[in-house]
Amino acid sequence: MFYNDKGKTDFIEHMKNSYGGQSRSIFAASSHMEEELGKDLYDFNLVDLGKLMGQMGTTTVNASRTKYYVMFNYINFYKHFRADKSNPFLLVEPNWHEQFVDKTERSILTESELDKIIEQCVNAQDALTFRLLFEGLWKGEGPAYSELLNLKENDINWEKNSLYLNDGVGERELKVSGKCIDLLKRAIKEKNYFDKNGKSKGYIKKRPLIESDYVIRGVDTGLRNVEIKDRYRKFLVSRKVAIIKEVFKYSKVTPATLRYSGMVKLAVDISAANNVPVEKFNHKDHWSKVAERFNVNHYKGIYKGVTDNINSEDVKDLYGELVDYKVKDFELVENDKSDVETIERKKRIDGPAFKDSLIKIYDKCVITDESFSGVLEGCHIQPYIKEESNHIQNGLLLRADIHKLFDDGYIIIDENYIVRVSSLLKSDYYKSLNGKKINLPKEKRYYPSQKALKDKMKFFKRADEV
């Protein structure tokens, strides 16, 4: 039973989607606080909502966003009962919920989280080690981390983006990502190592790296005894990964869990490519592909080295459901330095087809519900740069006047698909759109890019900036 059980049940029935389970979980968690405060969740202020988010605790941004989304919609559903007739979430930034994510308790990272860590790495040697573990280098039948530690510059096929790996017992070839190749180039050129990711308070803040043919190298301590140097080299990988704990505060991440993180991402890619949820994977067609990349042996066709360490719940927690990731997401397009006239000409040529594709997905303005085609326009969230800008996730179907206000930053849609109207607009009609949730496509793979919407928020016109 929930606090105000009928009201909560009516809301769950109104939602009629996959958020029913999450809604029940949130309402169960909020009931004690509602009893204590003597008011329903829909009447909470921002302080109350922040306290509740902190009490519920989440370890992923995906889970945190879901809780925020459910509470936002619940308050919107009953805001007519509030004294201010408004939703306090409209006063916060779209990423407000992220402050309540406790990543320190997680051992498995998403690829985007790993990318953020790598971007902040001062030493390419550290960044490369993290990436190699994520992409499948391990030990095979040899000593610990032998595939990483035995890798030499002449083992890299730059044209094929592949590595020839030797664990001391067997050999294999592994194709790696462009991200990995870029890090390999940087790490090979690196001459010095900065302690504690450049934040060392000691007298010596940087030390020279050992000069050798090996890609992964340690600092030159001046040791000449080969046996001692080899003994030290065995700990190179674990020492480098310790940076994630010490500097980036992911206290439970280890070389093994970075490897499992890569397994989860590969499972997501296989799931998307085959349109098969991870919970329906079988060993022959699916887990075997993960095992092959991460050098895991099978026993009678069963890959326990994979399935004992990752599962469908890990995937859902980190990446969401199959519909959340099965389409290759829109990536922000880099400016190709074309002149404005050329860009505008391309935009005009591509415009009709772009609008037609959006009409098939939305059939009406995502904000106003206007369905007359004559006043509807295809709007690029990230302004048009080149053909890649026409990705369906970078598009919105908008009425002409709303399109103009969106382009100029007076009306914005945040990454939670909520309309934000600048206080500079004085029209009561436009003000009435503030806080409205846009019409979304039936299929999640067509949802507007949250990355593009977040980028667009930078151009939102605020009264204090004029």
CORFEN-V275999 format. One record per backbone hydrogen bond with DSSP energy under -0.5 kcal/mol. CO is the residue of the C=O (numbers start at 1). NH is the residue of the N-H. If there is no record, write none. Layout:
# CORFEN-V275999
co = [CO | CO]
nh = [NH | NH]
This chain:
# CORFEN-V275999
co = [2 | 4 | 5 | 6 | 7 | 8 | 9 | 10 | 11 | 12 | 17 | 19 | 20 | 21 | 22 | 23 | 24 | 25 | 26 | 27 | 30 | 31 | 32 | 33 | 34 | 34 | 40 | 41 | 45 | 46 | 47 | 48 | 49 | 50 | 51 | 52 | 53 | 58 | 60 | 61 | 62 | 63 | 64 | 65 | 66 | 67 | 68 | 69 | 70 | 71 | 72 | 73 | 74 | 75 | 76 | 78 | 79 | 82 | 86 | 87 | 88 | 89 | 93 | 95 | 96 | 97 | 98 | 100 | 100 | 101 | 102 | 103 | 106 | 110 | 111 | 112 | 113 | 114 | 115 | 116 | 117 | 118 | 122 | 123 | 124 | 125 | 126 | 127 | 128 | 129 | 130 | 131 | 132 | 132 | 133 | 138 | 138 | 139 | 143 | 145 | 145 | 146 | 148 | 151 | 152 | 153 | 155 | 155 | 156 | 157 | 157 | 161 | 162 | 163 | 163 | 165 | 170 | 172 | 174 | 177 | 178 | 179 | 180 | 181 | 182 | 183 | 184 | 185 | 186 | 191 | 193 | 193 | 194 | 195 | 195 | 195 | 196 | 203 | 205 | 207 | 208 | 210 | 213 | 215 | 218 | 219 | 224 | 225 | 226 | 227 | 228 | 229 | 230 | 232 | 233 | 235 | 236 | 237 | 238 | 240 | 241 | 241 | 242 | 243 | 243 | 244 | 245 | 249 | 250 | 254 | 255 | 256 | 257 | 258 | 259 | 260 | 261 | 262 | 263 | 264 | 265 | 266 | 267 | 268 | 269 | 270 | 271 | 271 | 277 | 278 | 282 | 282 | 283 | 286 | 286 | 287 | 288 | 289 | 290 | 291 | 292 | 299 | 302 | 302 | 303 | 303 | 304 | 306 | 306 | 311 | 312 | 313 | 314 | 315 | 315 | 316 | 321 | 321 | 322 | 322 | 339 | 340 | 341 | 342 | 343 | 344 | 345 | 346 | 347 | 348 | 350 | 351 | 352 | 353 | 354 | 355 | 356 | 357 | 358 | 358 | 359 | 365 | 366 | 370 | 371 | 372 | 373 | 375 | 377 | 377 | 379 | 381 | 386 | 386 | 387 | 388 | 391 | 392 | 393 | 394 | 396 | 396 | 397 | 398 | 399 | 400 | 401 | 402 | 403 | 404 | 405 | 405 | 406 | 409 | 410 | 412 | 414 | 417 | 418 | 419 | 420 | 422 | 427 | 428 | 429 | 430 | 431 | 433 | 436 | 443 | 444 | 449 | 450 | 451 | 452 | 453 | 455 | 456 | 457 | 460 | 462 | 463]
nh = [5 | 8 | 9 | 10 | 11 | 12 | 13 | 14 | 15 | 16 | 20 | 23 | 24 | 25 | 26 | 27 | 28 | 29 | 30 | 31 | 34 | 35 | 36 | 37 | 38 | 39 | 43 | 44 | 49 | 50 | 51 | 52 | 53 | 54 | 55 | 56 | 57 | 102 | 64 | 65 | 66 | 67 | 68 | 69 | 70 | 71 | 72 | 73 | 74 | 75 | 76 | 77 | 78 | 79 | 79 | 81 | 82 | 85 | 88 | 90 | 91 | 92 | 96 | 98 | 99 | 100 | 101 | 58 | 102 | 103 | 105 | 106 | 252 | 114 | 115 | 116 | 117 | 118 | 119 | 120 | 120 | 121 | 124 | 127 | 128 | 129 | 130 | 131 | 132 | 133 | 134 | 135 | 136 | 137 | 136 | 147 | 148 | 142 | 146 | 148 | 149 | 150 | 151 | 215 | 155 | 156 | 157 | 164 | 158 | 161 | 162 | 176 | 157 | 165 | 174 | 172 | 167 | 165 | 163 | 181 | 182 | 183 | 184 | 185 | 186 | 187 | 188 | 189 | 190 | 209 | 195 | 207 | 197 | 198 | 199 | 200 | 199 | 205 | 195 | 193 | 220 | 212 | 153 | 217 | 210 | 221 | 226 | 229 | 230 | 231 | 232 | 233 | 234 | 235 | 236 | 239 | 240 | 241 | 242 | 243 | 244 | 245 | 246 | 247 | 248 | 250 | 249 | 251 | 253 | 258 | 259 | 260 | 261 | 262 | 263 | 264 | 265 | 266 | 267 | 268 | 269 | 270 | 271 | 272 | 273 | 274 | 275 | 276 | 280 | 281 | 286 | 287 | 288 | 289 | 290 | 291 | 292 | 293 | 294 | 296 | 295 | 302 | 299 | 304 | 306 | 307 | 308 | 309 | 310 | 315 | 316 | 317 | 318 | 319 | 320 | 320 | 324 | 325 | 325 | 326 | 343 | 344 | 345 | 346 | 347 | 348 | 349 | 350 | 351 | 352 | 354 | 355 | 356 | 357 | 358 | 359 | 360 | 361 | 362 | 363 | 363 | 369 | 439 | 365 | 373 | 375 | 376 | 400 | 379 | 398 | 396 | 383 | 385 | 389 | 390 | 391 | 394 | 395 | 449 | 381 | 379 | 398 | 366 | 377 | 403 | 404 | 405 | 406 | 407 | 408 | 410 | 411 | 409 | 461 | 422 | 420 | 417 | 438 | 414 | 435 | 412 | 425 | 431 | 432 | 433 | 433 | 434 | 436 | 419 | 446 | 447 | 453 | 454 | 455 | 456 | 457 | 458 | 459 | 460 | 462 | 465 | 466]
